[in-house]
């Protein structure tokens, strides 16, 4: 199957795909803020330019789109029907780069959490996961 867009149209279409301030990222930022945490955005001095950075806690959150980062969910396993080799290479490279960046951050002493886009369908679970990750070391969870 061939692409129904010209090269210029495809380039414009791909340029419109956002790397920052995506709706899943904004949803996670709202949740984290509602839990009382403050953070920095997209610190370019760190590997991978993490979505949310908590310098005082030395913790980082990445918000990954399931398709682009090849999550194991249905959406992440969904492969394009055209230009298959190109997309497979691109998505595989994204995944490899993610692993390298997380390893580099861990070596620098950071704790890393990856939030997948599909997880946002269950806000209660994602909130619990965020609370557990962001809780200061040695503190106890709040009583029920």
TIDO-898091 format. One line per 8 residues: number of its first residue (from 1); their letters; for each residue x, y, z of C-alpha. Coordinates in Angstrom, 2 decimals. Layout:
N
NUM> A> X/Y/Z; ...
This chain:
144
1> XXXXXXXX> 0.00/0.00/0.00; 1.41/3.39/-0.95; 1.23/6.60/1.01; -1.65/8.80/-0.11; 0.20/11.98/0.93; 2.96/13.79/-0.89; 6.38/13.97/0.75; 5.70/17.58/1.79
9> XXXXXXXX> 2.29/16.70/3.26; 3.77/13.72/5.15; 6.57/15.92/6.54; 4.01/18.49/7.75; 1.87/15.74/9.26; 4.81/14.24/11.14; 6.01/17.69/12.27; 2.60/18.16/13.91
17> XXXXXXXX> 3.17/15.15/16.19; 3.97/16.68/19.55; 6.90/15.57/21.67; 5.96/17.73/24.65; 2.70/18.79/26.26; 0.75/15.84/24.89; -2.66/15.13/26.41; -1.42/12.02/28.31
25> XXXXXXXX> 1.47/14.07/29.71; -0.84/16.88/30.78; -3.17/14.36/32.45; -0.24/12.96/34.48; 0.91/16.47/35.38; -2.55/17.31/36.68; -2.65/14.14/38.78; 0.81/14.76/40.22
33> XXXXXXXX> -0.04/18.40/40.98; -3.30/17.36/42.69; -1.22/15.07/44.94; 0.70/18.15/46.10; 3.97/17.57/44.22; 5.80/20.21/42.24; 8.14/19.36/39.41; 10.21/20.66/36.55
41> XXXXXXXX> 9.37/19.96/32.93; 11.61/18.57/30.19; 15.02/19.10/31.78; 17.29/19.04/28.73; 20.39/18.58/30.92; 19.23/15.01/31.68; 19.29/12.04/29.28; 16.00/11.71/27.45
49> XXXXXXXX> 14.74/15.16/28.46; 12.32/13.65/31.03; 8.71/14.80/31.09; 8.55/15.43/34.86; 11.59/15.90/37.07; 11.54/15.99/40.88; 15.07/17.22/41.68; 14.69/17.17/45.47
57> XXXXXXXX> 13.52/13.54/45.44; 15.87/12.58/42.58; 12.93/11.02/40.73; 11.82/11.21/37.12; 8.62/10.35/35.27; 8.40/9.65/31.56; 4.96/9.57/29.91; 5.15/7.28/26.88
65> XXXXXXXX> 2.69/6.85/24.06; 1.95/3.16/23.61; 2.28/3.19/19.81; 5.50/5.21/19.58; 7.31/3.29/22.32; 5.93/-0.19/21.51; 4.13/-0.95/24.76; 2.85/-4.50/25.21
73> XXXXXXXX> -0.80/-3.34/25.11; -3.10/-3.62/22.10; -2.32/-0.10/20.90; 1.43/-0.65/21.23; 1.30/-3.88/19.27; -0.73/-2.23/16.52; 1.58/-1.95/13.50; 1.09/0.40/10.55
81> XXXXXXXX> -0.11/-1.20/7.34; 2.15/0.74/4.98; 5.87/1.42/4.94; 6.21/-1.35/7.50; 10.02/-1.56/7.52; 10.41/2.16/8.15; 7.96/2.20/11.07; 9.37/-0.97/12.59
89> XXXXXXXX> 12.88/0.53/12.52; 11.68/3.86/13.92; 9.66/2.34/16.77; 12.39/-0.18/17.62; 14.95/2.63/17.77; 12.64/4.59/20.10; 12.48/1.60/22.42; 16.25/1.07/22.37
97> XXXXXXXX> 16.86/4.76/23.07; 14.39/4.64/25.98; 16.38/1.81/27.56; 19.68/3.65/27.13; 18.28/6.83/28.64; 16.75/5.07/31.64; 20.03/3.23/32.26; 21.97/6.49/32.11
105> XXXXXXXX> 19.58/8.12/34.57; 19.76/5.20/37.00; 23.57/5.32/36.84; 23.34/8.99/37.85; 21.29/8.02/40.90; 17.79/8.84/39.63; 14.72/6.70/40.18; 12.62/6.42/37.03
113> XXXXXXXX> 8.94/5.68/36.47; 7.45/5.17/33.02; 3.74/5.90/32.71; 2.08/4.37/29.64; -0.69/6.20/27.85; -3.09/3.22/28.21; -2.74/3.31/32.02; -4.54/6.65/32.09
121> XXXXXXXX> -7.81/4.82/31.45; -7.75/3.76/35.13; -7.05/6.97/37.09; -7.36/5.27/40.48; -4.58/2.81/39.72; -2.35/5.45/38.20; -2.84/7.70/41.24; -1.83/4.86/43.57
129> XXXXXXXX> 1.23/4.14/41.42; 2.24/7.80/41.46; 1.77/8.07/45.24; 3.88/4.99/45.81; 6.64/6.22/43.49; 6.74/9.79/44.78; 6.45/8.98/48.49; 9.66/10.08/50.23
137> XXXXXXXX> 11.97/7.26/51.24; 11.16/5.89/54.67; 7.73/7.51/54.95; 4.60/5.50/55.48; 1.49/5.63/53.32; -1.34/7.76/54.71; -3.95/5.87/56.80; -7.18/4.85/55.04
